[in-house]
Amino acid sequence: MTTARDLAIVALDVAADKPVEQGDLSLALAGAEVFDLLDAHALALDGDRILPQAQSPTGDRLLDEAADALVRREPYESVEDWLWHRGRGLSAAYVDDLERTGLITRSRGRRIPLRTGRTELVESAARWQAEERWAAGEPVLAALVAAAGIGDEPAGELADEAATVLAAVGDAVMELEAVRQRKAIEDAAFDNVWRGY
């Protein structure tokens, strides 16, 4: 399993108790893909720039898509730019992939059987591995889970590359939250104007 898939499983498992913002999760998943591609030697980091390496299949469909999406000409993409461009709709892609591989199911509505309800994780080795990795406090997964707004920030030092990626994820999530707050303020102001008429 990959860090991104483990993060998606943990997020789905926890989402029943604590709602997860899809945008935050998508950014964290894009960051997890950077770690997975680093492990697969599909990319290297030069400061905050992503340098693509030789393309070779990873055996994971979504990770291979991520490797294909790397910018392969100078000036290479920054980690933060990668998060925004790759993260768009990524949480939905992981949910669909988990459903396709049989790791989650969608409960059906009682009155309208074709309408799908919420997603539920099935008992599987992949789920146990993800939960075990998170419970063990694996630093990268724990930091990504925290960035997605699910858990607490882990204590401890991380390698330079990990710190670079996690800082970019944290910045992107904070920027997304600022956009949400700005939109909420604008919507409230617009509503107040209409109430005045």
N, C-alpha and C positions, 0 to 999 in steps of 0.2 A: 504494500500500500504506500501511497505517497502522503506527504505532509498535507497537501491540499485536500485530498480525499478524507484524511483523518480529521481535518478541521471541519469539513462539511458534515461529517458524521457527528462530531461533538456538538456542532451548532444545532443540528436537527434534534439531537437527544435533549439538549438543554432548552430548546425553543418552546417545548411544552410548558415549562415553568417560567421562562423569562423570554419575552419576545426579542427577536434579533432584527436589527435594521438591515434590510437586504443590501443597501449600498455599502454599509460598513463591512458586511460579510464578503461582498464581492471584492472590495479592495484588499481585505485580509487574504482571500483566496488567491488573488493575483500575486501578493507577496509570497504566499506559500509556494506558488509555482516557481518563483525565482529561486527559492531554496532547493526545490526538487530538480530544477534545471542545472543548478550549480552542482548538485550531487551527481547528476547524469553527465556532467562535463559538456553540456550543450551551450553553456555560457560561462563567462568570467566577468568579474567586476573590476573596473578601473576607476577607483573613486566611487562616484555615483553613476557611472556610465556602464551600460550592459554591452559587453562585447560578445557577439555570437561566436560559437566555436563550431567545429565540424558537426553537421547534422547527422544524427543516427537515431533510429526509432527507439523510443523508451519502452514501448510495450503498453503504454497507457494512452488512450485516444485523446483525452483532453490535454495531457502534457505534450503529446506530439503536435497538437494544434497550437499550443503555446510556443513551442520551439519554431514552428513554421511562421508564427507571427512576429518573431524578432526582427528588428530593423537591421539589415545587413550592410548598410553603407554609412560612411562617416557624415556628419557627426552622429555617433551612436546615441540611442535613446537613453535618457536618464531613468533611474528606477522609478521616480515619481511619475514621469510621463508614461512609462510602461503600466503602472498601476491603473492610471486613468483609462488608457486605451484598451488594455486587456480586461480590466475589471468590469467593463460595461456588461451587465446581465450575466456575470459569471456564476453567481449563486444559483440562478435558475438552471444554468447549464449543468452544474454539479448535481442538483436535485434530479434533473431529467436523466443524467447518466447513472445515478444511484438507483433510480427506478428501473432503468433499462437493464441493469445488471442484477436486479432482484434484491438489492440491499434495503430498499424501502418499498412500502406499498401505500396506496391511497385508500383510505376508508371510504366506502360508498354511502351516499345518503339513503335514509330509509324510505322517504316518500318519493324521491326522484332518484332511482337507482343509477342513472347515467351521470348524475352530477357527482363530482368527486369532492371528498371532504379533505381533512388534513392528512399530511403524510406521516407515516409511522415507520420507524426502523424495525427491521426484522432481526431476530437473534441470529448472529453470524460471527464467524471468526474475524471479519473485518471490523465489526462493531466492537467486539471485545478488545481487539488490538488497539483501536483508536481510544477507547475508554481507558485502557491500561496505560497507554502512553501519556494521556492527559493526567491521569491520577498520579503517575510517577513524577509529574512536574517537569517533563522534558522541556528545556528552556525555550526553544524556538516555537514549539507548538503552544506552550503556555502564553508566550508573548503575543502570538497571533490570535489566540482565543481572547485575550484581554483587549487587543486592538479592535476586535469585532464586537466588543461590549458585553461579552459573556462572562468572563472571569476576572480575577484580580491580576494586576501586574506582577509578574514573578520577580523575585529578588535574585541578584547574581549578575556576574559579568558575562558578556557575550563576545565572541570573536568580532574583529573589525567588520568583516563582510556582513555578518548577521546584524550588527548594530546599524550599519548603513541601511540595510533593507528595512529593518524594523522601524528606524527613525522615519523613513519615507512613508511607510504604512501609517504610522502615527500622525504624521503631518497631513496626509491625504484624508484620513478619517476626521481630523479636526477641521480641515477645510470644508469637507462635506457637511459637517455639523453646523458650521458658520453659515453655509448656504441655506440649510434648512431653517435656521433661526431667522435669517434675513427674509426668507420667503414667508415665514409665519408672521413676522412683523408687518410686511407689506400687505398680506392677506387681511390681517386684523385692521389695518388702517383703511383698506378698501371697504371692508364691511362697515366700519364706523362712518365712512362717507355716505354709503348707501342708507344707513339707518337715519342719517341726518335729513334725508329728503322725505 
